[in-house]
Amino acid sequence: QVQLGESGGGLVQTGGSLRLSCAASGLNFNNYAMGWFRQAPGKEREFVATISWTGGSTTYADSVKGRFTISRNAAKNTVYLQMNSLKPEDTAVYYCAADRSSFRVAVTTATAVGYWGQGTQVTVSS
């Protein structure tokens, strides 16, 4: 059974930082691209960042480019999202996602996701 467990969300002031973690179990983590998506109240779930199965390629949404960094630790089966210079518009539930197919460089759409985490709330106060 595949499980993705996020942690690290919380309340932070504008300009602050948070680091989200997602621990994966039940799948061969090192074979899958991983990603982060987010969903704000009343809005659709949107892509934030993704990292290839090798860790050598990353892609970001324009709205977070230069502020967020995605990384992965193969030994810990964990993917991270470092979020700096946070803005109120970053407020959302953040979801970890694993690609539905192995050995791909990115997972950027919800239809490409095979597994979702339960989500972690990030709130940025102004």
C-alpha positions as CSV (number, residue, x, y, z in Angstrom):
1,Q,0.0,0.0,0.0
2,V,1.5,3.3,-1.1
3,Q,1.5,6.1,1.5
4,L,2.7,9.7,1.2
5,G,2.9,11.5,4.4
6,E,3.3,15.3,4.4
7,S,4.6,17.4,7.3
8,G,5.9,20.9,7.9
9,G,2.9,23.1,7.2
10,G,1.8,25.8,9.5
11,L,1.2,29.6,10.0
12,V,3.9,32.0,9.0
13,Q,4.1,35.8,8.3
14,T,4.7,37.3,4.9
15,G,8.3,36.9,3.9
16,G,8.8,33.9,6.1
17,S,9.9,30.4,5.3
18,L,8.7,26.8,5.7
19,R,10.0,23.5,4.6
20,L,7.5,20.8,3.7
21,S,8.5,17.1,3.8
22,C,6.8,14.1,2.2
23,A,7.9,10.6,3.3
24,A,7.0,7.8,0.9
25,S,6.4,4.2,1.6
26,G,5.1,1.2,-0.4
27,L,6.6,2.2,-3.7
28,N,10.1,2.2,-5.2
29,F,10.5,5.9,-4.5
30,N,13.8,6.2,-6.5
31,N,12.0,5.2,-9.7
32,Y,9.3,8.0,-9.6
33,A,9.1,11.6,-10.3
34,M,7.6,13.5,-7.4
35,G,5.7,16.7,-7.2
36,W,4.0,19.2,-5.0
37,F,0.5,20.7,-5.8
38,R,-1.6,23.1,-3.8
39,Q,-5.3,24.0,-3.5
40,A,-6.6,27.3,-2.1
41,P,-10.2,27.6,-0.9
42,G,-12.6,27.9,-3.9
43,K,-9.8,27.2,-6.4
44,E,-8.7,24.2,-8.4
45,R,-5.7,22.2,-7.4
46,E,-2.6,23.6,-9.1
47,F,0.9,22.4,-9.9
48,V,3.7,23.9,-7.8
49,A,7.0,22.0,-8.4
50,T,8.3,18.6,-9.5
51,I,11.6,16.7,-9.5
52,S,12.6,13.9,-11.8
53,W,13.2,10.3,-10.6
54,T,17.0,10.9,-10.7
55,G,16.7,14.2,-8.9
56,G,18.6,15.9,-11.7
57,S,15.7,17.9,-13.2
58,T,13.3,20.3,-11.5
59,T,10.4,22.4,-12.8
60,Y,8.4,25.1,-11.1
61,A,5.2,27.0,-11.6
62,D,6.0,30.6,-12.6
63,S,4.3,31.9,-9.4
64,V,6.9,30.2,-7.1
65,K,10.0,30.3,-9.3
66,G,13.0,31.7,-7.5
67,R,11.2,31.4,-4.1
68,F,10.6,27.6,-3.7
69,T,13.0,24.7,-4.1
70,I,12.1,21.1,-4.5
71,S,14.6,18.3,-3.5
72,R,14.7,14.6,-2.7
73,N,16.6,12.3,-0.5
74,A,16.9,8.8,-1.9
75,A,18.1,7.3,1.3
76,K,15.1,8.6,3.3
77,N,12.5,8.2,0.6
78,T,11.5,11.8,1.2
79,V,10.8,14.8,-1.0
80,Y,11.0,18.3,0.3
81,L,9.7,21.7,-0.6
82,Q,11.6,24.7,0.8
83,M,9.4,27.7,0.6
84,N,11.0,31.2,1.1
85,S,9.7,34.7,0.8
86,L,6.2,33.5,1.4
87,K,3.2,35.6,0.3
88,P,-0.4,35.5,1.4
89,E,-1.3,34.1,-2.0
90,D,0.7,31.0,-1.2
91,T,-1.9,30.1,1.4
92,A,-3.3,26.7,0.5
93,V,-3.3,23.0,1.3
94,Y,-0.2,21.5,-0.1
95,Y,-0.2,18.0,-1.5
96,C,2.6,15.6,-2.2
97,A,2.2,13.6,-5.4
98,A,3.9,10.6,-7.0
99,D,3.9,10.0,-10.8
100,R,1.7,7.2,-12.0
101,S,4.5,6.0,-14.3
102,S,8.1,5.3,-13.4
103,F,11.3,6.8,-14.9
104,R,9.8,10.1,-16.1
105,V,11.3,13.6,-15.6
106,A,8.3,15.4,-14.2
107,V,4.7,15.2,-12.9
108,T,3.0,18.5,-13.6
109,T,-0.7,17.7,-14.0
110,A,-3.2,16.0,-11.8
111,T,-4.0,13.4,-14.4
112,A,-0.3,12.3,-14.3
113,V,-0.4,11.6,-10.6
114,G,-0.7,8.1,-9.3
115,Y,-0.7,8.7,-5.6
116,W,-1.6,11.7,-3.4
117,G,-0.7,12.6,0.2
118,Q,-3.3,13.8,2.6
119,G,-2.2,17.4,2.4
120,T,-0.7,19.9,4.8
121,Q,-2.1,23.4,5.5
122,V,0.1,26.4,4.8
123,T,-1.2,29.8,5.9
124,V,0.7,33.0,5.3
125,S,-0.5,36.0,7.2
126,S,-0.2,39.6,5.9
